[in-house]
Amino acid sequence: MPGPDDLGNGALPDPDDDDDEVVGLPPGAPFPFSGRRRRLPEEGDLEVFVGDEQDAEPVDGLRWQGLAEQVLVHEGISGDAELSVLFVDEATMAELNNRFMGADGPTDVLAFPLEDELVEPGRFPDSGTTGPVDPRIRGEGPEPPLLLGDVVVCPAVAARNAVEHGRSYTDEMALLVVHGILHVLGHDHADAEEEAAMQAKERDLLTRFHGAA
């Protein structure tokens, strides 16, 4: 399993490049975060908005922004489309998990598909979602931006799970970002067949764009 510095063959943003901008989310923004953008994308732009609302673990916003963009493009998202990725502390994640899922304690990742009020919790187990059905997901419509949804990750839980799973913190975070995006796009693991297919897709995407399988 590659370590934190192994980025695979994906061309992630360069932290020293002024053209690479992590667009943050407004503090305390309500769900869904998508659509509450600080700047409008240029016509045809795919935008990933990243916000770090915690200080328990380090978060490389540019890395996760780049990974999210690569996954979305690979999955066929084009034109004006927006996704938000937010990193929160355990208290916030526990509140969200209770509010939307009726579960106690923090989980590692939640996905909020914008067109569906259903929230996808954690990596085990969750319920289904229809995924985006807007024709603009295939690049067929000009406007307005397609608001995909929100992925919320708890780095503190990710750090603990990384130890249990025998992988690096960075690899665990990459898996959660990819997992959340796939849920936003309509993938699920409600049964064994779906779970196997989703895990295979995760491995493929991580190998392509993060360097971990």
C-alpha positions as CSV (number, residue, x, y, z in Angstrom):
1,M,0.0,0.0,0.0
2,P,1.6,3.3,-1.0
3,G,2.3,5.8,1.7
4,P,1.1,9.4,2.0
5,D,3.5,10.7,-0.6
6,D,2.5,8.2,-3.3
7,L,0.1,10.1,-5.5
8,G,-0.1,7.5,-8.3
9,N,-0.3,8.6,-11.9
10,G,-3.0,11.2,-11.4
11,A,-2.0,14.8,-12.2
12,L,-3.0,16.4,-8.9
13,P,-2.9,20.2,-8.4
14,D,0.5,21.7,-7.6
15,P,0.4,23.5,-4.2
16,D,2.9,26.1,-5.6
17,D,0.7,26.9,-8.6
18,D,-1.2,30.1,-8.1
19,D,-3.8,28.9,-10.6
20,D,-4.8,26.0,-8.2
21,E,-7.4,27.4,-5.8
22,V,-9.2,25.7,-3.0
23,V,-12.5,27.4,-2.7
24,G,-13.7,27.2,0.9
25,L,-17.2,26.9,2.2
26,P,-18.7,29.5,4.5
27,P,-18.3,28.6,8.1
28,G,-21.4,27.0,9.6
29,A,-23.1,26.7,6.2
30,P,-26.3,24.6,6.4
31,F,-26.8,21.5,4.4
32,P,-26.7,21.1,1.5
33,F,-23.6,23.1,1.0
34,S,-23.7,22.9,-2.8
35,G,-25.0,26.1,-4.5
36,R,-23.7,28.3,-1.7
37,R,-20.5,29.0,-3.7
38,R,-18.2,32.0,-3.1
39,R,-17.7,32.5,-6.8
40,L,-19.5,31.4,-10.0
41,P,-17.6,29.0,-12.3
42,E,-16.8,30.0,-15.8
43,E,-19.0,28.5,-18.4
44,G,-18.2,24.8,-18.8
45,D,-16.2,24.5,-15.6
46,L,-16.3,21.6,-13.2
47,E,-15.9,23.0,-9.6
48,V,-15.1,21.1,-6.4
49,F,-15.4,23.2,-3.3
50,V,-13.3,22.1,-0.3
51,G,-13.8,23.3,3.3
52,D,-11.8,22.2,6.3
53,E,-13.8,22.9,9.5
54,Q,-11.7,20.8,11.9
55,D,-8.2,20.8,13.4
56,A,-7.8,17.3,14.7
57,E,-5.9,16.0,11.7
58,P,-4.1,17.6,8.7
59,V,-6.1,18.0,5.5
60,D,-4.5,18.6,2.2
61,G,-7.3,20.5,0.5
62,L,-5.6,20.7,-2.9
63,R,-4.9,16.9,-2.9
64,W,-8.6,16.1,-2.2
65,Q,-9.9,18.7,-4.6
66,G,-7.7,17.3,-7.3
67,L,-8.7,13.7,-6.6
68,A,-12.4,14.6,-6.6
69,E,-12.1,16.4,-9.9
70,Q,-10.4,13.5,-11.5
71,V,-13.0,11.0,-10.2
72,L,-15.8,13.1,-11.5
73,V,-14.3,13.6,-14.9
74,H,-13.6,9.8,-15.2
75,E,-17.2,9.1,-14.2
76,G,-18.5,11.3,-17.0
77,I,-19.3,14.5,-15.3
78,S,-18.7,17.5,-17.7
79,G,-19.7,21.1,-18.2
80,D,-20.9,23.3,-15.3
81,A,-21.1,20.9,-12.4
82,E,-20.4,21.5,-8.7
83,L,-19.5,19.2,-5.7
84,S,-18.7,20.2,-2.2
85,V,-16.3,18.2,0.0
86,L,-16.3,19.2,3.7
87,F,-14.0,18.0,6.5
88,V,-15.5,18.2,9.9
89,D,-14.8,17.3,13.5
90,E,-16.3,14.4,15.4
91,A,-18.9,16.5,17.2
92,T,-20.2,17.9,14.0
93,M,-20.2,14.5,12.3
94,A,-22.0,12.9,15.3
95,E,-24.6,15.6,15.1
96,L,-25.1,15.0,11.4
97,N,-25.2,11.3,11.8
98,N,-27.9,11.6,14.4
99,R,-29.9,14.3,12.6
100,F,-30.0,12.6,9.3
101,M,-29.5,8.9,10.1
102,G,-30.8,8.5,13.6
103,A,-27.5,6.9,14.6
104,D,-25.3,7.7,17.6
105,G,-21.7,8.8,17.4
106,P,-19.5,10.0,14.4
107,T,-19.1,8.1,11.2
108,D,-16.3,8.4,8.7
109,V,-18.2,9.8,5.7
110,L,-21.7,11.0,4.7
111,A,-22.9,11.7,1.2
112,F,-25.7,14.1,0.4
113,P,-26.9,13.7,-3.2
114,L,-28.5,17.1,-3.9
115,E,-31.5,15.7,-5.8
116,D,-32.3,13.2,-3.1
117,E,-33.0,13.9,0.6
118,L,-31.5,10.5,1.5
119,V,-28.1,10.7,3.2
120,E,-25.6,8.0,2.6
121,P,-23.6,7.2,5.9
122,G,-20.2,5.7,6.3
123,R,-18.9,2.7,4.3
124,F,-21.0,0.0,6.1
125,P,-23.9,-0.3,5.4
126,D,-26.3,2.3,3.9
127,S,-29.3,2.6,1.7
128,G,-29.6,3.5,-2.0
129,T,-29.9,6.6,-4.0
130,T,-31.0,7.2,-7.5
131,G,-28.0,9.4,-8.3
132,P,-28.1,12.4,-10.7
133,V,-30.6,12.1,-13.4
134,D,-30.3,15.6,-14.9
135,P,-29.2,15.3,-18.6
136,R,-26.4,17.8,-17.9
137,I,-24.5,14.9,-16.2
138,R,-23.9,13.8,-19.8
139,G,-22.9,17.3,-20.9
140,E,-26.2,17.8,-22.9
141,G,-27.4,21.0,-21.2
142,P,-25.8,24.4,-21.1
143,E,-27.1,25.9,-17.8
144,P,-27.4,26.3,-14.9
145,P,-24.6,24.5,-13.1
146,L,-25.4,20.9,-12.2
147,L,-25.3,20.8,-8.4
148,L,-24.2,17.2,-7.6
149,G,-24.2,17.2,-3.8
150,D,-22.0,17.2,-0.8
151,V,-19.4,14.7,0.7
152,V,-18.7,15.2,4.4
153,V,-15.6,13.4,5.9
154,C,-14.4,13.2,9.5
155,P,-10.6,13.0,9.5
156,A,-10.4,12.0,13.2
157,V,-12.5,8.9,12.5
158,A,-10.5,8.3,9.3
159,A,-7.3,8.4,11.3
160,R,-8.6,5.7,13.8
161,N,-10.0,3.6,11.0
162,A,-6.7,3.7,9.1
163,V,-4.9,2.0,12.0
164,E,-7.6,-0.7,12.2
165,H,-7.5,-1.2,8.5
166,G,-3.8,-1.4,8.2
167,R,-3.4,1.5,5.8
168,S,-2.0,5.0,5.9
169,Y,-4.1,8.0,7.0
170,T,-3.8,9.4,3.5
171,D,-5.0,6.2,1.9
172,E,-8.0,6.0,4.2
173,M,-8.9,9.6,3.4
174,A,-8.6,9.0,-0.3
175,L,-10.9,6.0,0.0
176,L,-13.5,8.0,1.9
177,V,-13.5,10.9,-0.6
178,V,-13.9,8.4,-3.5
179,H,-16.5,6.4,-1.6
180,G,-18.6,9.5,-0.9
181,I,-18.4,10.8,-4.5
182,L,-19.6,7.4,-5.8
183,H,-22.6,7.6,-3.5
184,V,-23.4,11.1,-4.7
185,L,-23.2,9.7,-8.3
186,G,-25.7,6.9,-7.4
187,H,-23.6,3.9,-6.5
188,D,-24.6,1.8,-3.5
189,H,-23.7,-1.3,-1.6
190,A,-27.1,-2.4,-0.2
191,D,-26.4,-6.1,-1.2
192,A,-23.4,-8.3,-1.7
193,E,-23.4,-7.8,-5.5
194,E,-23.6,-4.0,-5.3
195,E,-20.9,-3.9,-2.6
196,A,-18.5,-6.0,-4.7
197,A,-19.1,-3.8,-7.7
198,M,-18.6,-0.6,-5.7
199,Q,-15.5,-1.8,-4.1
200,A,-14.0,-2.8,-7.5
201,K,-14.8,0.7,-8.8
202,E,-13.2,2.2,-5.7
203,R,-10.0,0.2,-6.2
204,D,-9.9,1.1,-9.9
205,L,-10.3,4.9,-9.2
206,L,-7.8,4.8,-6.3
207,T,-5.2,3.0,-8.5
208,R,-5.7,5.5,-11.3
209,F,-5.7,8.7,-9.3
210,H,-4.2,8.1,-5.9
211,G,-2.0,5.1,-6.4
212,A,-3.7,2.8,-3.8
213,A,-5.8,-0.3,-4.5
